[in-house]
Amino acid sequence: MEISFKGKRILVTGAGQGIGRGIAVELWRAGADVVALSKTRANLEALQSEYPSIDIVDVDIGNWEKTRQVVESLGHFDALVNNAAYASCEPFLECTTAEFDRHFNVNVKAVLNVSQIVARKMVENKTHGAIVNISSQASKAALKDHTIYSASKAALDAMTRAMALELGPHGIRVNAVNPTVIMTEMGKVGWSDPAKANEMLSKIPLRRFGEVKEVVDAVVFLLSERSSMINGVELPIDGGFLAT
Ligand code: NAP
């Protein structure tokens, strides 16, 4: 399926590595003017050294005011991918207030912040834009030691639906994708232990984890006009995990 984003300006958060980097590169390949936003400057510089026409911005989206100031200064976007997130694993009985706040600050509150700024400008400019939120299978199924992360992604799914409802009348579509395990740096946090990995693999009908490219392809589709009537969905990319 040939998809072109020529003439479109797209913001991707968490584009320094992993899935976000993959999304930024694929959108660039499809002709978009990509702004890659992330936390660690060195990762962004590595991306830009390979793809010099991708613009880079480093900001910790956990900082509401700084993020607001930086994203406001970036101007207008035709599309947004809310990909940056934080994950740590701990048993329910050991969950702390600090971990709760850290997850919700980055995975939920920052998405509200960045999306508000971008969507306001889309509305002002009458842009029929698209937003994709990167959620997780963990929003839908209980995974051991993932209480806070799961709750934050369930909140993100709820925010996706609310955004789809309120931004839809402006011609802005908002969708989420919900991947299974992808072996990025974040994937390694939860799934490096072979015993845990094998247990998860046994519950995925395709008997494998996902690839970055498989998430990228779904995001590209949801950002494109090929999905012009799709709004408010939470799309599993999970080899059938959630179907069982
Ligand atoms: P990753 O490899 O850890 O990359 C995350 C990216 O987000 C990094 O570039 C990181 O910056 C950036 N980031 C994190 N916190 C940030 C903050 N406060 N401000 C700005 N940037 C920040 O993770 P990933 O696996 O690609 O995950 C991408 C998305 O997929 C996340 O939403 C995640 O929840 C979701 N997901 C992942 C999996 C999986 O198994 N990997 C499964 C389901 C869903 P640095 O460059 O500083 O590290």
Residues whose N, C-alpha, C, O or C-beta is under 5 A from the ligand:
A	BS01	NAP	G14 A15 G16 Q17 G18 I19 G20 L37 S38 K39 T40 N43 V59 D60 I61 G62 N83 A84 A85 Y86 V106 I134 S135 S136 Q137 P179 T180 V181 I182 T184 E185 M186 G187
